[in-house]
Amino acid sequence: MLTLEDRILQRVRSRDYTTWRAKVHSVNGCAQPIRLAGATQYQDATTGRVLHHHGGDILTPCGNRRASVCPACSDRYAADAFHLLRAGLLGGAKNIPETVTSKPRTFATLTAPSFGPVHTARTSHRGRRIPCRCGEHHHDADTRVGTPLDPESYDYTGSVLWQAHAGVLWQRFTMRLRRELAKHAGIPVRDLRHHLRVSYSKVAEYQRRGLIHFHAVVRLDGPEGPADPAPAWATSDLLETAIAAAVPAVRVETARPDGTRLALTWGSQIDQRRIQPATAAELEDEQGHISEQRLAAYIAKYATKGTGKSEAADRPIRSELDLEHVRVSEHHRRIMRTCWDLGGHERYARLNLRRWTHMLGFRGHFLTKSQRYSTTFRAIRGDRQAWRLADTLDRLGLDPGTVAVINDWRFQGAGYHSDAERELAAGIAERIRDHRKHQYHQENQP
């Protein structure tokens, strides 16, 4: 039987390897590409005459956001997320004016409450390791960090129900924030929309205990959005004060399986850092303010993490047998087991918890924004597709104004045909990534 190395060598020596490699390179070495068969025709928009025809088999990216599933598509998602966030922070692109930098803005982190003491790895301001409540000094890579000191007394049910309602908690927070702003301004909350608009973008990140927290950029605009100046009374101090008052006031009522009422709230830890202009050299200054440029990269990084830091699964759990064989820590397995069990309870049918068991009960999107914060993923991807089409037509010598594009592609499957192809594609993806990193460092040298 041939070894993997022999199979790779055999594939490299095959007749169609150069063509296959070009297809893989066109999707940046995607780990799970979609295979299509069909054709694209460029026709004269008036007469219907075929000007150019391209047919055969092609690959398209899988588009998965998680780096653990597809590093290549995750990089693309991170780049798109960066530009989306950067547009709302710096302006000057994507139809967002540069004046957004003068708006009241803050970077807020909202956390989950405690559902029982867990092992921690903390350091003092002097860099000394602080002992955990268990009496040991855990290092950062210790797998026990984030797990309960006493698993039997840890409130797994409460943590799963909190996670399932995290999106509702955020919605209630934004509603309460508007109330607090109106109250401090001395106007009825129903009239606030005539004075200002609360714009935001947020990213969910898993903590090691398996619960998410939200990193959010919150900005105050005028009623019409980013191009409209906020009223003079809407200051950064007011925004920070309103957030500090809104977070502890949020409350969502639900019930445990036995009918006992359960109040879901945010954690007591609220972190706010004022956003500084992009000229700031460091991620944070001595006052804890954070720069715009690095903040966009900082948040975009979390948008691609998915469940990586939670050690949860990359794919949905279909049965109890999957729960037994999924490769996760015992703590995360118990969270997933709780999700599965609660998902079979009629009381929680609307939460659809079994569908979200692999996400530890979190049912929301990892990156969301308000309508007027900045551009959209659709617009960014549309711009990229339009550029590619224009580049193709230019190379073919065709006039975009007179050409109709006719696509007829059929799904043939997903992934590569062999482990040898997967290994070769992974190598291609790694070389593309290294080349881009090298280019970035070359272009950004002082």
HELIX and SHEET records of a PDB file:
HELIX    1   1 LEU A    4  VAL A   12  1                                   9    
HELIX    2   2 TYR A   17  SER A   26  1                                  10    
HELIX    3   3 PRO A   71  LEU A   90  1                                  20    
HELIX    4   4 GLU A   98  SER A  102  5                                   5    
HELIX    5   5 TYR A  156  ALA A  164  1                                   9    
HELIX    6   6 ALA A  166  ALA A  185  1                                  20    
HELIX    7   7 VAL A  189  HIS A  194  5                                   6    
HELIX    8   8 SER A  236  ALA A  249  1                                  14    
HELIX    9   9 GLU A  292  ALA A  303  1                                  12    
HELIX   10  10 GLY A  308  SER A  310  5                                   3    
HELIX   11  11 GLU A  320  HIS A  325  1                                   6    
HELIX   12  12 GLU A  330  GLY A  343  1                                  14    
HELIX   13  13 GLU A  346  LEU A  351  5                                   6    
HELIX   14  14 THR A  357  MET A  359  5                                   3    
HELIX   15  15 PHE A  377  LEU A  396  1                                  20    
HELIX   16  16 PRO A  400  THR A  402  5                                   3    
HELIX   17  17 ASP A  419  GLU A  443  1                                  25    
SHEET    1   A 3 VAL A  50  THR A  60  0                                        
SHEET    2   A 3 ILE A  34  ASP A  44 -1                                        
SHEET    3   A 3 VAL A 403  ALA A 414 -1                                        
SHEET    1   B 6 ILE A 290  SER A 291  0                                        
SHEET    2   B 6 ILE A 270  GLN A 276  1                                        
SHEET    3   B 6 ARG A 105  LEU A 110 -1                                        
SHEET    4   B 6 ILE A 212  ASP A 221 -1                                        
SHEET    5   B 6 ARG A 197  TYR A 206 -1                                        
SHEET    6   B 6 LEU A 367  LYS A 369 -1                                        
SHEET    1   C 2 ARG A 122  THR A 123  0                                        
SHEET    2   C 2 ARG A 129  ILE A 130 -1                                        
SHEET    1   D 2 VAL A 252  ALA A 255  0                                        
SHEET    2   D 2 ARG A 261  LEU A 264 -1                                        
END                                                                             
